[in-house]
Amino acid sequence: MSKSDWISSELASALDRARELGRLAEPEFDGLGETQAARHALQRLAAAGLTGWAVPETWGGARSGGLVDPGSVSVRALCALREVLAAHHGMLDVMLVMQGLGSFPLVLGANPANTAQCRRRLAAAARGEAVAAFALTEPGAGSSLTEVATRATRSAGGWRLDGHKTFISNAGLANFYTVLARTSGEPGTAEGLSMFAVEAPCRGLSIEPFEVIAPHPIGELRFDGVELEPAALLGEVDHGLALALGTLARFRTTVAAAANGFARRALDESIAHLKARRQFGRPLAANQGLRFDVAQMDVRLRASQLLVEEAAAAVDAGADAGLEVARAKLHATESASWICDRAVQHLGGLGVRRGSVVERLFRETRALRIYEGTSEIQKSILAKQLLG
């Protein structure tokens, strides 16, 4: 089934707005600091009515036009939007998806004690008025969430949170964090993990931003006796790992879609340069080796797009899509890095000049092979499914 066969009129309109936003907003990020850029991106996304696509319709999000149950987020829609936005600027892409990644545990963990709070936060995230963040990773717990050591203990007022999180997107920007913490047992066991919603700022929470290879709002969180009310608990005690994994399962395919957006832009930049640049009396596009490069770039990108479409459709349909998602995440992120590397090579010295489009794309793609499941984790998933 081609994209035109399933795309709704609502999504078609959103994609048109995303393309126009990307075209107009891309030059606006020049000279902005990381925090400024992140806030500007979210403001622009909200004004274009795009942040609602990261939140389910019944919780205040966008109307998907039947792409998915109104109580969930359409992976196909988010993939389509991320591919468009990433082609223009990574900050537009990350600020859109973090509204969903940081808030979706509220959808999965809403219970009679916290439904009103969840609804308020989700509606604010959908409007772009509240910034969401997803706090899983710790210095000793990256790919293996069973190693989470941040601990939540019962207190007179509800819960007390102590621990250390790192590589948390939107650290310092977020109005609320969804935090995975241990409520029983010891690190190394899958049981005993719970999910909490933490308002920010709050007493006992300290934040230390740091920089990564490409502009991205990220940092460390330290919880030192943060007091939480009982309604901060999402879902049931000791059942938080399912909320974390359920959120990742919903959004992981969209990482591959962002990779396709970066790759698409890199290929376009490469083609334009090879046609325009002349060496030894003829355009670079006449060089057979470079022509073969472009052909392979195109094939890898199209294969990645098809894998993403397959995985997103399977997730939206509620299928067990572990294989499809792992294939898409692995192939698209690895291929995007290779495509962006070739684009840099094609532009030569211009390709490594700080501030050039392909130089930025090269840096943007590198992290995609690590976060939300490294390439090695995706290979492990595939091997386990295929070989037992």
C-alpha positions in Angstrom: 0.0 0.0 0.0 1.5 3.4 -1.0 1.4 6.4 1.3 -1.3 8.0 -0.8 -3.6 5.1 -0.2 -3.8 5.6 3.6 -2.9 9.2 4.3 -5.8 11.2 5.8 -6.9 14.7 4.7 -5.9 15.9 8.2 -2.4 14.5 7.9 -2.0 15.8 4.3 -2.7 19.3 5.6 -0.3 18.8 8.5 2.5 17.7 6.0 1.9 20.7 3.9 2.3 22.9 7.0 5.4 21.0 8.0 7.0 21.6 4.6 6.2 25.3 4.7 7.4 25.5 8.3 10.6 23.8 7.5 11.3 26.0 4.5 10.7 29.2 6.4 12.2 28.2 9.8 15.4 26.6 8.6 17.4 29.8 8.3 16.0 31.1 11.6 18.2 28.8 13.6 21.4 30.4 12.5 23.1 32.1 15.4 20.6 30.8 18.1 22.0 29.1 21.2 20.8 25.5 21.9 18.1 26.5 24.4 16.9 29.4 22.2 16.7 27.1 19.2 14.8 24.4 21.1 12.2 26.9 22.4 11.9 28.6 19.0 11.4 25.2 17.3 8.6 24.2 19.7 7.0 27.6 19.4 7.0 27.3 15.6 5.7 23.7 15.7 2.9 24.7 18.0 1.9 27.7 15.9 1.7 25.4 12.9 -0.6 23.0 14.7 1.9 20.1 14.6 2.6 19.3 18.2 -0.8 17.8 18.6 0.3 14.9 16.4 2.5 13.7 19.2 -0.5 13.2 21.6 -3.6 11.0 21.2 -6.8 12.7 20.0 -8.8 11.7 23.1 -6.2 13.4 25.3 -6.2 16.7 23.5 -4.1 15.8 20.4 -4.7 16.1 16.7 -7.5 14.4 14.9 -5.8 11.7 12.8 -8.7 11.0 10.5 -8.9 7.3 11.3 -5.2 6.4 11.0 -5.3 4.9 14.5 -7.5 4.5 17.5 -8.2 8.0 18.9 -6.6 6.9 22.2 -3.2 6.4 20.7 -0.6 8.1 18.5 -0.4 7.3 14.8 3.2 6.1 14.1 2.6 6.5 10.4 1.7 10.1 10.9 4.7 10.8 13.1 7.0 9.1 10.7 5.7 11.2 7.8 6.1 14.4 9.8 9.5 13.6 11.2 10.9 12.8 7.8 9.7 16.1 6.5 11.0 18.1 9.5 14.3 16.4 9.8 15.1 17.2 6.2 15.0 20.9 7.2 16.4 21.0 10.7 17.1 18.5 13.5 15.7 20.8 16.2 12.3 20.8 14.6 12.3 17.1 14.5 13.5 16.4 18.1 11.1 19.0 19.6 8.2 17.4 17.9 8.9 13.8 18.9 9.9 14.7 22.5 6.4 16.0 23.1 5.1 12.5 22.5 8.0 10.4 23.9 7.9 12.4 27.2 4.1 12.4 27.5 3.0 9.0 26.2 3.6 7.3 29.6 0.8 9.4 30.9 -1.5 7.8 28.3 -0.4 4.3 29.3 -0.3 5.1 33.0 -3.5 7.1 33.6 -5.5 5.7 36.6 -8.4 6.9 38.7 -6.1 8.9 41.0 -4.3 10.8 38.3 -6.5 11.0 35.2 -7.2 14.7 35.7 -3.5 15.6 36.0 -2.6 13.4 33.0 -5.3 15.0 30.9 -4.1 18.5 31.8 -0.4 17.7 31.1 -1.2 15.9 27.8 -3.4 18.8 26.5 -0.7 21.3 27.4 1.9 19.2 25.6 -0.4 18.9 22.5 -0.6 22.7 22.4 3.1 23.1 22.9 2.5 25.0 26.1 4.2 22.4 28.3 7.6 20.7 27.4 7.8 17.0 28.0 10.8 14.8 28.8 11.3 11.0 29.2 13.8 10.1 31.9 15.0 6.5 31.7 18.8 6.4 31.1 21.2 6.3 34.0 25.0 6.1 34.2 24.7 2.4 34.8 21.4 1.8 32.9 21.4 2.5 29.2 20.3 -0.3 26.9 19.4 -2.5 30.0 16.6 -0.8 31.9 16.6 -3.5 34.5 19.8 -1.8 35.9 17.8 1.3 36.9 18.9 2.3 40.4 17.0 5.6 40.9 14.7 4.8 43.8 11.3 5.9 44.9 10.3 5.1 48.5 7.0 5.7 50.2 6.8 8.8 52.4 4.2 10.4 54.6 3.1 12.6 51.7 3.4 10.0 48.9 6.8 9.2 47.5 10.4 10.3 47.8 12.6 10.2 44.7 16.4 9.8 44.8 18.8 9.1 42.0 20.7 10.2 38.9 19.5 10.2 35.3 21.7 11.1 32.3 21.3 11.7 28.5 17.8 13.1 29.1 16.5 15.1 26.2 14.8 18.5 27.2 16.7 18.5 30.5 16.3 22.0 31.8 13.5 22.8 29.4 10.9 20.4 30.5 7.8 21.3 32.5 7.4 17.7 33.5 9.4 14.5 33.3 8.2 10.9 33.2 10.7 9.1 35.3 11.4 5.3 35.7 12.4 4.5 39.2 12.9 1.4 41.4 10.2 0.9 44.0 11.3 -2.6 45.1 14.1 -5.1 44.5 17.6 -4.4 43.4 19.2 -3.3 40.1 19.5 -6.1 37.7 15.9 -7.3 38.1 13.0 -6.5 35.8 10.5 -6.5 38.6 10.1 -3.5 41.0 10.2 -0.6 38.5 7.6 2.1 38.5 6.9 5.2 36.4 6.3 8.7 37.9 5.3 12.1 36.6 7.5 14.8 38.1 6.7 18.5 37.7 9.6 20.9 37.2 11.1 22.9 38.7 10.7 21.3 42.1 12.7 21.1 45.4 15.4 18.5 45.3 15.7 18.4 41.5 19.0 19.7 40.0 19.8 19.8 36.3 23.1 19.9 34.5 22.9 20.4 30.7 25.8 19.2 28.5 26.6 19.3 24.8 26.6 16.4 22.3 27.8 16.2 18.8 24.8 17.9 17.2 22.6 20.7 18.7 20.2 18.9 21.1 18.8 20.0 24.5 20.1 17.3 26.8 21.6 16.9 30.2 21.6 15.1 33.6 19.0 15.1 36.3 19.7 14.5 40.0 16.9 13.7 42.4 17.7 14.4 46.0 14.7 13.7 48.2 12.2 15.0 45.7 8.8 14.7 47.3 5.9 13.4 45.1 2.2 13.2 45.8 0.5 9.8 45.5 -1.0 10.8 42.1 2.5 11.1 40.6 2.6 7.3 40.3 1.7 6.3 36.7 -0.1 2.9 36.4 0.5 0.5 39.2 3.4 0.1 41.6 6.2 -2.2 40.2 4.7 -2.2 36.7 6.5 0.8 35.3 8.8 -1.2 33.0 5.8 -2.1 30.8 5.0 1.7 30.5 8.6 2.5 29.5 8.8 -0.3 26.9 5.4 0.4 25.6 6.4 4.0 25.0 9.6 3.0 23.2 7.7 0.5 21.1 5.4 3.2 19.9 8.0 5.8 19.0 11.1 3.8 18.0 10.1 3.5 14.3 9.9 7.3 14.1 13.7 7.5 14.8 14.2 5.6 11.5 11.9 8.1 9.8 14.0 11.0 11.0 17.0 9.2 9.7 15.3 9.1 6.3 14.7 12.8 6.4 18.3 13.6 7.1 19.4 11.1 4.3 16.9 12.6 1.8 18.3 16.1 2.3 21.9 14.8 2.1 21.1 13.1 -1.2 19.5 16.2 -2.6 22.4 18.4 -1.5 24.9 15.9 -3.1 23.0 15.8 -6.4 22.8 19.6 -6.6 26.5 19.9 -6.0 27.6 17.2 -8.4 25.5 18.8 -11.2 26.8 22.4 -10.5 30.4 21.8 -9.6 32.8 21.5 -12.5 36.3 19.9 -12.4 38.6 19.3 -15.3 36.2 20.8 -17.8 33.1 18.8 -16.9 30.6 18.5 -14.1 31.4 16.2 -11.2 28.1 14.4 -12.1 29.8 13.0 -15.2 32.3 11.0 -13.0 31.2 7.3 -13.1 32.3 6.6 -9.5 30.3 9.5 -8.2 27.3 8.5 -10.3 27.4 5.0 -8.8 27.6 6.5 -5.3 24.4 8.5 -6.0 22.6 5.4 -7.3 23.5 3.4 -4.2 22.5 6.3 -1.9 19.1 6.4 -3.6 18.6 2.6 -3.3 19.5 2.6 0.4 17.2 5.5 1.1 14.3 3.9 -0.7 14.8 0.6 1.1 14.8 2.4 4.4 11.6 4.3 3.5 9.9 1.0 2.7 11.0 -0.6 5.9 9.7 2.3 7.9 6.4 2.2 6.1 6.1 -1.5 6.8 7.0 -1.1 10.5 4.8 2.0 11.1 1.8 0.3 9.5 2.3 -2.8 11.7 2.5 -0.8 14.9 -0.5 1.3 14.0 -2.4 -2.0 13.3 -1.5 -3.3 16.8 0.6 -6.1 15.5 3.6 -7.7 17.2 6.0 -5.6 15.2 9.3 -6.3 16.9 11.0 -7.6 13.8 9.7 -4.9 11.5 10.7 -2.1 13.9 14.2 -3.5 14.5 14.8 -3.8 10.8 13.6 -0.3 10.1 15.6 1.3 13.0 18.8 -0.6 12.1 18.7 -0.1 8.3 17.6 3.5 8.2 20.0 4.8 10.8 23.0 3.0 9.5 22.1 3.9 5.9 21.6 7.6 6.8 25.0 7.8 8.3 26.5 6.3 5.2 24.5 8.6 2.9 25.5 11.7 4.8 29.1 10.6 4.9 29.1 10.2 1.1 27.5 13.6 0.7 30.3 15.2 2.8 32.8 13.4 0.5 31.1 14.6 -2.6 31.3 18.2 -1.5 34.9 17.9 -0.5 36.3 20.8 1.6 32.9 22.5 1.5 31.4 19.3 3.1 33.5 19.6 6.3 33.1 23.3 6.7 31.3 24.1 9.9 27.8 25.4 9.1 27.4 23.7 5.8 24.2 21.7 5.4 25.9 18.3 4.9 28.3 18.9 7.8 25.3 19.4 10.0 23.5 16.4 8.6 26.6 14.2 9.2 26.5 15.2 12.9 22.8 14.9 13.2 22.7 11.3 12.0 25.3 9.9 14.3 23.3 9.8 17.5 20.4 8.0 15.8 22.4 4.8 15.8 22.6 4.9 19.6 19.5 6.3 21.2 16.2 4.4 21.6 18.1 1.1 21.1 21.5 0.9 19.6 22.2 -0.8 16.2 23.7 -3.7 18.2 20.4 -4.0 20.2 18.4 -4.1 17.0 20.7 -6.8 15.6 20.2 -8.8 18.9 16.4 -8.5 18.5 16.6 -9.7 15.0 18.9 -12.6 15.7 16.8 -13.7 18.7 13.7 -13.7 16.5 15.4 -15.4 13.6 17.6 -17.9 15.4 16.0 -18.4 18.8 
